[in-house]
């Protein structure tokens, strides 16, 4: 039974969710032509004769697109089919010049695999969960229709026509909006680690069709599902599910029936609306594409694909915990995005060298800086922060001074603020701005002696058992030293003097 249920007027309902994610393959050329795939070009400037379906133009598979699909399948531990076939999906629409889409219905290049989403109590995911992936097939994208450019006409942009897509089809294993959101985030991370898709949902290079059905808690039969097409952000996927779940429950509790249909999500209202009845495979008259031979993958090609895979998120997270000693939270946060772990690993290497210790001995310090301290400073500065100044060498210099006890955590933040605003070197800032801790035991002892002499009554109370007064003496010493005394040195001297 699902942990996520929705209370209706007639009882509790549970949710069944499956996702079909369309991910644009990272490739300079399209699936069957040499036309560019660059984003943002002028309309209809990246259309080859093959894309425009000129007579006699035959498709030729792009090896890189096939390679990226295979590598993606390997990253999700899926079955790779050494023999696959392209089919024609026949339908007429203005953004489809051929009158059909080349896809893979019956014999996809990638078979069953899986993906693990991590437990997140706050999000309502109590434990790790395996989400089955049914298949990945490769297909062409269609063009784009623009209905808001002219009062009486729709414009057609064929730049995307023929761009290679991977359609990644999950099993209906998700049971809450939170699980669906976690699935997309994890899938996007894997695609970006592998380099097979940039994951930019706002640019349309990754989008999801959301299949949702509901049933009464305890029922074993699946309800009728709807498919909400082309949702282009994690937040919108979760909103679409929430709305569609409530809509279906309301319909069923009012005595109605759910119609199997395709729906659209309106991000302005957070609602879905009916688009058309849901088609079945026979509606598209699928048949093998006569212009393309079956795709046969040789073992050498498969071996090269596997050898090219990087360390993937789960393996990297486990290494961070087991070898670097990071907490599960820090390891998860640092491995969530390619840019995050890349920055962390670069800074870790530079900081270890600057501090003069093995990476595992400074990993926690670097992780806390990377996830909490540095982002906090950047956020506080807003537009004043020039991230070009935030080199790994400068950040490592700050961490090295902190490790040596030359600066406090507060002083580290102050120095980093100046680095971001002015691009000055941390050592020079610490010296000229008076941002170094005083570790001179003589100076601190003198301050402590004065404070003890001036507070004889509190000394007696402390020695009589009022341990909390120790904080009073620390505060008075730091005040006397204008906040620049090394806290560790202050604590030790006070312990020695007070007994």
Beta strands, then each sheet from edge to edge (+ up, - down):
strand 1: 5-8
strand 2: 11-24
strand 3: 83-84
strand 4: 87-90
strand 5: 100-103
strand 6: 113-117
strand 7: 129-140
strand 8: 144-146
strand 9: 155-157
strand 10: 164-170
strand 11: 206-216
strand 12: 226-231
strand 13: 261-266
strand 14: 271-277
strand 15: 287-288
strand 16: 295-296
sheet 1: 1+ 2- 10+ 7- 6+
sheet 2: 1+ 2- 11+ 12- 13- 14+
sheet 3: 3+ 16-
sheet 4: 5+ 4- 15+
sheet 5: 8+ 9-
end
